[in-house]
Amino acid sequence: MWKSGIAALVALGALSPALAAKPDTFERGMNTMWEALWHQSGTATRVVRWEQDLKVRVFGTNVARHKQHTLQALRDAAAEAGLKVIDVSDQPDAETQANVSVEIVPDTQLSAAQPCETRLHFQSENRIDSVTMQMREGDERRCAYHESMHVMGVRGHPEGNTVLSYFATQVEGLPPLDKAMLRAWYSPRARGGMTPFEMLPIMADELVAISPDKQQAGKARDRFLSRTVEEMQSFADGQGDVPMIVKLCGKSTEQGIRYGRMEMSYFLGVAYLQGVSVAKDAAQAVRWLQRAANLGSRSAQAQLGAASATLAGSS
């Protein structure tokens, strides 16, 4: 979902070979990947992704002019995920067949502040069932790649060298960071429903893989994961804050952030229970799951038994 009217920031530049010239570019790449895991309302999200190929219907205003570019953006994103894009636009039952419906609308239909938007439809937060997208005709060229990332399940609007950014200077094609993000999202190591702390190390490994100095990048990855866990413990405890880019997007709400603190408590509990992004620690797992449960998390309540049993067995 693109938002205009925000002053452009300086882009980070390509990850490789620029990493050698900019020692902090890897960390900024990690920041971008972490921010991509945040919903604009102020809540970090679970991984939701496709488990089938995309059957796409493109329709609407002057569709012949925009169809091929829109399809190419979707194909570029889907290719990084190992999925196919099948154009069903001209089929008699296209509306029924399509699991991705893209409508090109007149420039008067959506607001200038949000000229395109994508909505993911799923019964549970792990598998995408279908997607609907709308783009104003005059903004299709700058929206198509941005929205293609959302179609694949990446819901954040991070800062950095990514078409997902509201501040992006590149809107045509996918930068290396976006390609790495999609490869991680659809990695065999990943699965739908993963928490941010389960997903972040997989994303970090993809970033290390495209870095010139993999040893240094690996050390930077470990530092980033450690610091992020500390910051999110503070956030879950009610002291820290959401990433600054979430505030800059202007769509975070008090309710969203309160829900985000509950969810982050749950995510931390799972991280300590499973030993992802942190060392296993049953006591910490119980602490954070109990906090999330007290705040109303049913997911945490379901996990508490296993965490408590693990803690009892280790004492």
Long-range contacts (C-beta under 8 A, 24 or more apart in sequence): 1-40, 1-114, 1-116, 1-117, 1-118, 1-147, 1-150, 1-157, 2-114, 2-115, 2-116, 2-139, 2-142, 2-143, 2-146, 2-147, 2-166, 3-113, 3-114, 3-157, 3-166, 3-249, 3-250, 4-112, 4-113, 4-114, 4-115, 5-112, 5-113, 6-166, 6-167, 6-248, 7-167, 8-167, 8-169, 9-159, 9-167, 11-161, 11-167, 11-168, 11-169, 11-170, 12-160, 12-161, 13-161, 14-161, 14-175, 14-176, 15-161, 15-175, 15-176, 15-177, 15-180, 15-207, 15-210, 15-211, 16-176, 16-210, 16-211, 16-212, 17-212, 19-211, 19-212, 19-213, 19-217, 20-212, 20-213, 26-207, 26-211, 26-216, 26-217, 26-220, 26-221, 27-220, 27-224, 28-160, 29-160, 29-161, 29-177, 29-207, 30-204, 30-207, 30-220, 30-221, 30-224, 31-158, 31-159, 31-160, 31-224, 31-243, 32-158, 32-159, 32-160, 32-161, 32-162, 32-165, 32-177, 33-158, 33-177, 33-181, 33-184, 33-200, 33-203, 33-204, 33-207, 34-158, 34-196, 34-200, 34-224, 34-228, 34-243, 35-156, 35-157, 35-158, 35-159, 35-160, 35-243, 35-245, 35-246, 36-154, 36-155, 36-156, 36-158, 36-162, 36-164, 36-181, 37-156, 37-196, 37-199, 37-200, 38-156, 38-158, 38-242, 38-243, 38-245, 38-246, 39-155, 39-156, 39-256, 40-156, 40-157, 40-246, 40-249, 40-251, 40-252, 41-251, 41-252, 41-253, 41-255, 41-256, 41-257, 41-259, 41-260, 42-242, 42-246, 42-252, 42-253, 42-256, 42-257, 42-259, 42-260, 43-256, 43-257, 43-259, 43-260, 43-263, 44-196, 44-232, 44-260, 44-263, 44-264, 44-267, 45-125, 45-155, 45-156, 45-196, 46-125, 46-126, 46-193, 46-194, 46-195, 46-196, 47-126, 47-153, 47-185, 47-190, 47-191, 47-192, 47-193, 47-194, 47-198, 47-199, 48-120, 48-122, 48-125, 48-126, 48-127, 48-128, 48-153, 48-155, 48-192, 48-193, 49-81, 49-126, 49-127, 49-128, 49-152, 49-153, 49-185, 49-186, 49-190, 49-192, 50-81, 50-83, 50-127, 50-128, 50-152, 50-153, 50-186, 51-127, 51-128, 51-192, 52-83, 52-99, 53-78, 53-83, 53-84, 53-85, 53-86, 54-78, 54-83, 54-84, 54-85, 54-86, 54-99, 54-100, 54-151, 55-86, 55-88, 55-97, 55-98, 55-99, 55-100, 56-85, 56-86, 56-87, 56-88, 56-89, 56-98, 56-100, 56-101, 56-102, 57-88, 57-89, 57-94, 57-95, 57-97, 57-98, 57-100, 57-101, 57-102, 58-87, 58-89, 58-102, 58-104, 59-89, 59-94, 59-101, 59-102, 59-103, 59-104, 60-102, 60-103, 60-104, 60-105, 60-137, 61-104, 61-105, 61-106, 61-137, 62-104, 62-137, 63-89, 63-104, 65-137, 66-104, 66-135, 66-137, 66-140, 69-140, 69-141, 69-144, 70-102, 70-104, 70-135, 70-140, 70-144, 72-144, 73-144, 73-145, 73-147, 73-148, 74-100, 74-102, 74-144, 74-148, 74-151, 76-145, 76-148, 76-173, 76-174, 77-145, 77-148, 77-149, 77-151, 77-152, 77-174, 77-178, 77-182, 78-152, 80-174, 80-178, 80-179, 80-182, 80-183, 80-186, 81-152, 81-182, 81-183, 81-185, 81-186, 82-186, 83-186, 98-130, 99-129, 99-130, 99-131, 100-130, 100-131, 100-133, 100-151, 101-130, 101-131, 101-132, 101-133, 102-133, 102-134, 102-135, 103-132, 103-133, 103-134, 103-135, 104-135, 104-136, 104-137, 104-140, 105-134, 105-135, 105-136, 105-137, 106-136, 106-137, 107-136, 107-137, 107-138, 107-139, 109-134, 109-136, 110-134, 110-136, 115-139, 115-143, 116-140, 116-143, 116-146, 116-147, 117-147, 118-147, 118-150, 118-151, 120-150, 120-151, 120-153, 120-155, 124-193, 125-193, 126-191, 126-192, 126-193, 127-192, 128-153, 141-171, 141-172, 142-171, 143-171, 145-171, 145-172, 145-173, 145-174, 146-171, 149-174, 149-178, 149-181, 149-182, 152-182, 152-185, 152-186, 153-185, 154-181, 154-182, 154-185, 157-245, 157-249, 158-243, 158-245, 159-245, 159-248, 166-248, 166-249, 176-210, 177-207, 180-206, 180-207, 180-209, 180-210, 181-206, 195-266, 195-267, 195-270, 195-271, 195-276, 196-267, 197-229, 197-267, 197-268, 197-270, 197-271, 197-276, 197-277, 197-278, 198-270, 198-271, 198-274, 198-276, 198-277, 200-225, 200-228, 200-277, 201-225, 201-276, 201-277, 225-277, 225-278, 228-277, 229-268, 229-271, 229-277, 229-278, 232-264, 232-267, 232-268, 233-268, 235-260, 235-261, 235-264, 236-261, 236-264, 236-265, 236-268, 236-288, 236-291, 261-295, 262-292, 262-295, 262-296, 262-297, 263-292, 263-297, 265-289, 265-291, 265-292, 265-295, 265-297, 265-300, 266-292, 266-297, 266-299, 266-300, 266-303, 269-300, 269-303, 269-307, 270-303, 273-303, 273-306, 273-307, 273-310, 282-307, 282-310, 282-311, 282-314, 283-311, 285-310, 285-311, 286-311
